[in-house]
Amino acid sequence: MNDLLARIGQPILTRIIELLPVDEPIYLVGGAIRDALLNRPSNDLDFVTPGDALKIARQIANNLGAAYFPLDVKRKMARLIIKPPRAHSLQAWSSTRIDFSTFQGDDLINDLQGRDFTMNAMAVEVHNFHTLIDPLGGATDLISKYLRPCSQHAFLDDPVRILRAVRFSVDLNLQIQTETLQLLRQSIKYLSEVSAERLRDEIYRILLQSHPSSSLRILDKLNALEYILPELCLLKGVEQSTPHIMDVWDHTLNFLTRLENLLEVLAPAYNPDKAGNLAMGFVAWRLGRYRQYLEEHLNNALNPDRPHRGLIFLAGMYHDVGKLHSQSMVETGKIQFINHEQIGSQLIEKRGQELKLSNLEIERVVTIVRHHMRPSMLSHLKETPSRKAVYRFFRDTGAAGVDICVLSLADILATYGTTLPQERWERHLDVVRQLWSAWWEDQTGSVFPPPLINGDILMDELNISPGPLVGYLLESIREAQVAGDIHNQQEAINLAQKLLASH
């Protein structure tokens, strides 16, 4: 018991076991057992019992001070969420999802047989960790690196398991055998019947794990992508001129890989091995000072159920989705994509709505896609971006500007590949460093300058009425203030008078 319990590595598990009744069987099942056997950390704890799971979950929630959510009263399923504790020693508890449910079937074996994959159909009785209950051979499949469904109709029973199969195969390096692939393909069309919320959550899980581009390739080969992210299917074969070295589809997948590498190099726990080439070495050198800032930014999720990192990858998948609808060719034969950012922002807004993202999440991905070219445009200028240009960038993007900077780095790497000129790369890194410096180290000077004057005073001094003109004058004053051209209220009034005279 102690060995498996220790390998699960959840401090809260021991406490839960102490609180569970000893006179009725309760089992820990699923992912926690699988991950313990693989020596991997797990953030999920799932318990099943023949008794009243809702009652047990409520009692545990009361004892732990956890939030209690009945997921399915009819099937007696509940989830506990531990509120962030004040005690530092209990900090690890806050990220754990704890589910309780009554057997789905006559007994434990029936319950396990109704699950998705054999590796998730193992259990231990909470007061007897010595005995692994494994009726379908999940442990053997793990050792053999096979992903095997619990039944022939597992995917028909729940088509979202198709996405889970792809995710597990990539994340755990498991082989999907021919028979399983046939079962997958037979069920693909039923993805259209899965709720948007469940599709969204599984897409997020794919984006949050390692190698999301590999998962997308597999989903595409299974013809599943058209049911979940249909806009991406249309990117194949959309050619691009130099400096691009790939069509839009392959560029997008390469982009995701580059984005993943960048976030690894810029993670607080920096591993020099991740910067395995000169380009990434320059990233660590030029931008490494912002690791902690970036980590805090990524931890500031717009939705508590969906990490911000996943939202960035979602925006990244769609950053060039507007190119299909904006492709044209000039007389020289060069392919161009005028306004593809605007078209792409409309497409991801629609996809975000269909995936039931929150309004804040939709606003963020729309802003990222709409402005994703801005840092690259700034780095193409001969001069260093002016303070006014930096101000305008964050005026239009806000906190999304930080995300856009990361995406712009991945975009350039995926665009040029091995043909990326060092001077071009260093120039772009300098621009991103300047933007991040303004956002994190000089907000009051470069991003949110304290107002020198308000609209009421301005209208009174100039004898003008409320309207767009007031907004124009105030914005012009802010830009001049950021540029260092004016410093006080009187200078702001003088500038407004000049602008009004020439308006």
Buried (B, 14 or more C-beta within 10 A) or exposed (E): BEEBBEBBBBEBBEBBBEEBEEEEBBBBBBBBBBBBBBEEEBEBBBBBBBBBBBBBBBBBBEEBEBEBEBBEEEEBBBBBBBEEBEEEEBEBBEEBBBBBBBBBEEEBBEBBBBBBBBBBBBBBBBEEBEEEBBBBBBBEBBEEEBBBBBBEEBBEBBBBBBBBBBBBBBBBEBEBEEEBEEBBBEBBEBBEEBEEEBBBBBBBBBBBBEBBBBBBBBBBEBEBBBBBBEBBBBBEEBEBEEEBBBBBBBBBBBBBBBBBBBBBBBBEEBEEEBBEEEBBEBBBEBBEEBBEBBBEBBEEBBBEEBBBBBBBBBBBBBBBBBBBBBBEEEEEEEBEBEEBBEBBBBBBBEBBEEBBBEEEBBBBBBBBBBBBBBBBBBBEEEEBBBBBBBBBBBBBBBBBBBBBBBBBBBBBBBBBBEEBEEEBBBBBBBBBBBBBBBBBEEEEBBBBBEBBBEBEBBBEBBEBEEEEBBEBBBEBBBBBBBEEEBEEBEBBBEBBEEBBEEE
